[in-house]
Amino acid sequence: MFRLIGSEGELRAASLCMLFAAGVVASRPPVAAPRRTSGRAVLRLLRPHHWVKNILVLVPTLLAHEWGIFGVARNALLAVVCFCLTASAGYIINDLIDLEVDRNHATKKRRPLVTGEVSIRAAIALVAGLAVLVVVLLPRLSFAFRICLLVYFCVTLLYSFYLKKKVLLDICTLAGLYTIRVLAGGAATGIPISEWTLAFSMFCFLGLAAVKRYAELQALSPEGELLGRGYEPSDQSTVHILGLSSMMISVLVLALYLHTPEVTALYRHSDALWLMCPVMLYWFGRIWIVAGRGGMHSDPIVFALRDRVSLLVAAIIVAIALICK
């Protein structure tokens, strides 16, 4: 799926991708007769609302204040597009793998592949098409970025087949996939990633991944089990402690980072950046309160996009950064 050698390698990679997707579903029992594929169903299969996660690729450019440099901004945006296409291919492959499990899930049973709105053959063709688009775009980006994207895709596949079934290891993997996006943004633009950024990303994303699992555990009955995950209702407290503590540590890392020479060199009023810390503490705390009351979407990113308070918090943080500049 990635251009690492040349045109021959591109065709070979695209062919392997199609063969892989076909092999995934070869042993699956037939599903209900598919309906006529609609554009809306295909769009749902691609999960464009999850593309917002790929904004993380822009983090290095934004933190370095280099968004005004045309070449840097172009590479950063192109990297975002590559991640969106690759992520959608991964989502489709994951849906093909999880067909049986999704049929018994409260909400996932409405996914296009399960309902038959999109046929398996159409899904495989869509994965191949996404692969070709990525192969066309990659030559414009650095070799380091291609490696990051390849690692992201491989870890995504490993997660779909194996890691998501392992308690806690699945949460760590999700956090790692978020962090890879940040590293890829640095690789695409040539901007180095500081240890502060990596530390913040690790703890913050671990907390967000824990919220995702905690929300799913909240929906279980006392005797239930999270299908395809291995968690039990009694694991809620452990996941809660892990997630909340990770988020609090990320705010501590941010507070320490704001006192470094790198920050004071970029901002005229760097002391005022500390206002971000209480704002983030409030948002993290609110997320867990909402999750504890059963009001959290299974994906905290989707929740944040639909939650007015979360959008207001994001606007306040951006405003603080702009004012301090």
C-alpha positions in Angstrom: 0.0 0.0 0.0 3.0 2.3 0.3 5.5 3.4 -2.3 8.9 2.5 -1.0 10.7 1.4 -4.2 9.1 2.3 -7.5 6.2 1.8 -9.8 6.6 -2.0 -9.7 6.5 -1.9 -6.0 3.4 0.2 -6.1 1.4 -2.2 -8.3 2.6 -5.1 -6.1 1.6 -3.4 -2.9 -1.9 -2.5 -4.3 -2.3 -6.1 -5.5 -1.3 -7.5 -2.1 -3.8 -5.2 -0.4 -6.6 -6.5 -2.6 -5.6 -10.1 -2.0 -5.3 -9.5 1.7 -8.8 -8.0 1.9 -10.2 -10.9 -0.1 -8.5 -13.4 2.1 -9.9 -11.8 5.3 -13.5 -12.6 4.2 -12.9 -15.8 2.3 -13.8 -18.0 5.3 -16.8 -15.8 6.4 -20.3 -17.2 6.1 -22.5 -15.4 3.5 -24.3 -12.4 4.7 -27.8 -11.2 3.8 -28.4 -10.3 0.2 -26.9 -6.8 -0.2 -29.0 -3.9 -1.1 -28.1 -1.4 -3.8 -25.0 0.4 -2.6 -25.6 4.1 -1.9 -23.2 6.9 -1.5 -24.4 7.5 2.0 -23.6 3.9 3.0 -20.1 4.1 1.4 -19.5 7.3 3.3 -20.6 5.7 6.6 -18.2 2.8 5.8 -15.3 5.3 5.4 -16.2 6.9 8.8 -15.2 10.4 7.9 -16.1 11.7 11.4 -13.0 9.8 12.6 -10.8 11.8 10.2 -10.7 14.6 12.8 -8.1 12.4 14.7 -5.7 13.0 11.9 -5.5 16.7 12.8 -2.9 15.4 15.2 -0.6 15.2 12.2 -0.6 19.1 12.2 0.5 19.3 15.8 4.3 19.7 15.1 3.6 22.4 12.5 1.3 24.3 14.8 3.6 24.0 17.8 6.6 25.2 15.8 4.6 28.2 14.4 5.6 27.2 10.9 2.1 27.0 9.3 2.9 30.2 7.4 5.6 28.4 5.4 4.0 27.2 2.1 6.2 24.0 1.7 5.7 23.0 5.4 1.9 23.6 5.3 1.5 21.7 2.0 3.4 18.7 3.3 1.5 18.7 6.6 -1.9 18.8 4.8 -0.9 16.2 2.3 0.2 14.0 5.2 -3.3 14.5 6.8 -4.9 13.3 3.5 -2.7 10.2 3.4 -3.7 9.3 7.0 -7.4 9.8 6.3 -7.3 7.5 3.3 -5.2 4.9 5.2 -7.4 5.1 8.3 -10.5 4.5 6.2 -8.9 1.5 4.6 -8.1 0.1 8.0 -11.7 0.7 9.2 -13.1 -1.2 6.3 -10.7 -4.1 6.9 -11.6 -4.1 10.6 -15.4 -4.2 9.7 -14.7 -7.2 7.4 -12.9 -9.0 10.2 -15.6 -8.2 12.8 -18.7 -9.0 10.8 -19.9 -11.8 13.2 -19.1 -9.8 16.4 -20.8 -6.7 15.0 -24.0 -8.5 14.3 -24.5 -9.0 18.1 -23.4 -5.5 19.1 -26.0 -3.0 20.2 -24.9 -0.2 17.8 -22.4 -1.8 15.5 -25.0 -4.0 14.0 -26.2 -1.0 12.0 -22.9 -0.7 10.1 -23.2 -0.9 6.3 -21.5 -4.3 5.9 -23.6 -5.9 8.6 -26.9 -4.6 7.2 -25.9 -5.4 3.6 -26.0 -1.8 2.4 -22.5 -2.3 1.1 -21.4 -5.7 -0.2 -18.2 -7.4 0.7 -17.1 -7.2 -2.9 -17.7 -3.4 -3.0 -15.8 -3.0 0.3 -12.8 -4.9 -1.0 -12.8 -2.7 -4.2 -13.0 0.4 -2.0 -10.0 -0.7 0.0 -8.1 -1.2 -3.3 -9.1 2.2 -4.5 -7.9 3.9 -1.3 -4.6 2.0 -1.6 -4.1 3.4 -5.1 -4.8 6.9 -4.0 -2.2 6.6 -1.2 0.4 5.2 -3.6 -0.1 8.2 -5.9 0.3 10.8 -3.1 3.2 9.3 -1.1 6.0 10.2 -3.6 5.5 13.9 -2.6 6.4 13.1 1.0 9.6 12.0 2.8 10.7 8.5 3.2 10.5 8.9 7.0 6.8 9.8 6.7 6.2 6.7 4.5 7.7 4.5 7.3 5.5 6.2 9.9 2.4 5.5 7.7 3.4 2.0 7.1 3.9 1.4 10.8 0.5 2.9 11.5 -1.2 0.7 9.0 0.6 -2.5 10.2 -0.2 -1.7 13.9 -3.8 -1.1 12.8 -4.0 -4.5 11.2 -2.4 -6.1 14.2 -4.9 -4.4 16.5 -7.8 -5.6 14.4 -6.6 -9.2 14.3 -5.1 -9.6 17.8 -4.3 -6.7 20.1 -7.9 -5.5 20.5 -8.7 -8.8 22.3 -6.0 -8.2 24.9 -7.0 -6.4 28.1 -5.1 -3.1 28.6 -2.8 -3.8 25.7 -5.6 -2.7 23.4 -5.8 0.7 25.2 -2.0 1.1 25.0 -2.1 0.3 21.3 -4.8 2.9 20.6 -2.8 5.5 22.5 0.2 4.5 20.3 -1.8 5.0 17.1 -2.6 8.6 18.2 1.0 9.3 19.0 2.2 7.9 15.6 0.1 10.6 14.0 2.1 13.3 15.8 5.4 11.6 14.9 4.3 11.3 11.2 3.5 15.0 11.2 7.1 15.8 12.2 8.5 13.4 9.7 6.4 14.9 6.8 7.5 18.4 7.6 11.0 17.8 9.0 10.1 19.4 12.3 11.7 17.6 15.3 9.3 16.3 18.0 10.4 17.2 21.6 10.3 14.8 24.5 7.7 17.0 26.1 5.3 16.6 23.2 5.8 12.8 23.2 5.3 12.6 27.0 2.1 14.7 26.8 0.8 12.7 23.9 1.5 9.3 25.6 -0.5 10.2 28.8 -3.2 12.2 27.2 -4.0 9.6 24.5 -3.8 6.8 27.0 -6.5 8.6 29.0 -8.7 9.1 25.9 -8.4 5.4 24.9 -9.3 4.4 28.5 -12.5 6.6 28.2 -13.5 4.7 25.1 -13.3 1.3 26.8 -14.9 2.6 30.0 -17.9 3.9 28.1 -18.3 0.5 26.5 -18.1 -1.2 29.9 -20.7 1.2 31.2 -23.2 -0.3 28.8 -22.7 -3.9 30.0 -25.0 -5.7 32.3 -23.5 -7.0 35.6 -23.0 -10.4 34.1 -22.0 -9.2 30.6 -18.7 -9.3 28.8 -17.4 -6.9 26.2 -17.7 -8.9 23.0 -14.3 -9.4 21.2 -12.5 -7.4 23.9 -12.2 -9.7 27.0 -13.2 -7.0 29.5 -15.7 -7.7 32.3 -17.9 -5.2 34.3 -15.5 -5.5 37.3 -12.8 -4.0 35.2 -14.5 -0.6 35.2 -12.7 0.7 38.2 -9.2 -0.3 36.9 -9.9 1.4 33.5 -11.2 4.5 35.3 -8.2 4.9 37.5 -5.8 4.3 34.6 -7.5 6.8 32.4 -8.1 9.6 34.9 -4.6 9.4 36.3 -3.1 9.4 32.8 -5.0 12.6 31.9 -3.9 14.3 35.1 -0.3 13.4 34.4 -0.6 14.9 30.9 -1.7 18.2 32.4 1.3 18.1 34.7 3.6 17.5 31.8 2.0 20.4 30.0 2.6 22.7 33.0 6.3 21.7 33.2 6.7 22.2 29.4 5.2 25.7 29.5 8.2 26.8 31.7 10.8 25.7 29.3 13.0 28.1 27.2 11.5 26.7 24.0 8.1 28.0 24.9 9.3 31.4 26.2 11.1 31.9 22.9 7.9 31.3 20.9 5.4 33.3 23.0 5.7 36.9 24.2 3.3 36.3 27.1 4.2 32.7 27.9 3.2 33.0 31.6 -0.5 33.3 30.5 -0.3 29.9 28.8 -0.7 28.4 32.2 -4.4 29.2 31.9 -4.6 26.2 29.6 -3.9 23.9 32.5 -7.1 24.6 34.6 -9.2 24.5 31.4 -7.8 21.1 30.5 -8.3 19.8 34.0 -11.9 20.9 33.8 -12.4 19.2 30.5 -10.8 15.9 31.5 -12.8 15.8 34.7 -16.0 16.5 32.9 -15.3 13.7 30.4 -15.1 11.2 33.2 -18.2 12.5 35.0 -20.2 12.2 31.7 -18.8 8.7 31.1 -19.6 7.7 34.7 -23.2 8.8 34.2 -23.5 6.8 31.0 -23.6 9.7 28.6 -20.3 9.2 26.8 -20.3 8.0 23.2 -18.2 4.9 22.7 -15.6 7.2 21.0 -14.6 10.3 23.0 -13.5 12.1 19.8 -17.0 11.7 18.4 -18.4 12.9 21.7 -16.2 16.0 21.7 -17.3 16.9 18.2 -21.0 16.9 19.2 -20.5 18.3 22.7 -20.9 22.1 22.9 -18.8 22.4 26.1 -16.0 20.4 24.5 -16.0 22.7 21.5 -16.0 25.7 23.8 -13.0 24.4 25.7 -11.1 23.9 22.5 -12.0 27.4 21.4 -10.7 28.8 24.7 -7.4 26.9 24.4 -6.9 28.2 20.9 -7.8 31.7 22.0 -5.2 31.6 24.8 -2.5 30.5 22.5 -3.3 33.2 20.0 -3.4 35.9 22.6 -0.1 34.9 24.1 1.6 34.9 20.7 
